[in-house]
């Protein structure tokens, strides 16, 4: 469902909101350089680069996405809880690279094992 024009619009709005909420974000230049190298290698080899933010808040993956955008890297796809799949917001998120996963997984032992390992 990815649509670049929607992603740019959502990114603009998110960036404006974050600028009002935070005065600055610290980015370690050496770590960023390493991330760019890994991202370019993954793109060349046509393999996935998996990022696992701590998820202390929704800001984690928003910042990562904005950082990738400003570094001209392919934007990450983001796993979001199905509770975010609400009218309008869910559509905008899915057009911006979000895919939804269940927040409850009773009876699905494989899915439970994967998330528990994370």
C-alpha positions in Angstrom: 0.0 0.0 0.0 3.0 2.3 0.1 2.5 5.7 -1.5 5.3 8.2 -1.6 3.2 11.3 -1.8 1.3 10.3 1.4 4.5 9.4 3.1 6.0 12.8 2.4 2.8 14.5 3.7 2.7 12.4 6.9 6.5 13.0 7.3 6.0 16.8 7.1 3.3 16.7 9.7 5.2 14.4 12.0 8.3 16.5 11.7 6.4 19.7 12.6 4.8 18.0 15.6 8.2 16.7 16.9 9.8 20.1 16.4 7.2 21.5 18.8 7.6 18.7 21.3 11.4 18.4 21.4 14.2 20.9 21.3 16.7 18.5 19.8 17.6 14.9 19.0 21.1 13.6 19.5 22.4 11.5 16.6 25.8 9.8 17.0 27.6 10.6 13.8 29.7 7.4 13.9 26.7 5.2 14.5 24.8 7.0 11.7 27.8 6.4 9.3 27.7 2.7 10.2 23.9 2.5 9.7 24.3 4.1 6.3 26.9 1.5 5.3 24.7 -1.4 6.5 21.7 0.1 4.7 23.6 0.4 1.4 25.0 -3.1 1.7 21.5 -4.5 2.3 20.1 -2.6 -0.6 22.9 -3.8 -2.9 22.5 -7.4 -1.9 18.7 -7.1 -2.0 18.3 -8.3 1.6 16.4 -6.8 4.5 17.8 -4.7 7.2 15.9 -5.2 10.4 15.7 -2.5 13.0 14.4 -3.2 16.5 13.7 0.0 18.3 13.2 -0.2 22.1 9.5 0.9 21.7 9.6 3.0 24.8 7.3 5.3 22.8 5.9 5.7 19.3 8.6 8.4 18.8 11.3 5.7 18.3 10.1 4.6 14.9 9.0 8.1 13.8 12.6 9.4 14.5 14.1 6.4 12.6 11.9 7.0 9.6 12.7 10.7 9.5 16.4 10.0 9.9 16.3 7.5 7.0 14.4 10.1 4.9 16.9 12.9 5.6 19.8 10.5 4.8 18.3 9.4 1.5 17.9 5.8 2.7 15.0 3.6 1.8 12.3 4.1 4.4 11.7 1.3 6.8 8.5 -0.7 7.0 7.1 -0.5 10.5 5.2 -3.2 12.4 2.3 -1.5 14.2 -0.2 -3.0 16.6 -3.6 -3.6 15.1 -4.9 -1.0 17.6 -3.4 1.7 15.4 -5.5 0.5 12.4 -8.3 3.0 13.0 -10.1 4.9 10.3 -8.0 7.5 8.5 -5.0 7.1 10.8 -4.6 3.4 9.8 -4.9 4.2 6.1 -2.3 7.0 6.3 0.0 4.7 8.3 -0.4 1.8 5.8 0.3 4.2 2.9 3.5 5.3 4.8 4.9 1.8 5.2 3.2 0.5 8.3 1.8 -3.0 8.5 -0.4 -4.2 11.3 0.1 -7.1 13.6 -2.2 -8.4 16.3 -1.6 -7.3 19.8 -3.2 -10.4 21.2 -2.0 -13.8 19.9 -3.8 -16.4 22.0 -3.3 -19.8 20.5 -0.6 -18.7 18.0 2.5 -20.3 19.6 4.9 -19.4 16.8 3.9 -15.7 16.8 4.1 -15.7 20.6 7.6 -17.3 20.6 8.9 -14.8 18.1 7.7 -11.8 20.1 8.8 -13.3 23.4 12.3 -13.8 21.9 12.3 -10.1 20.8 
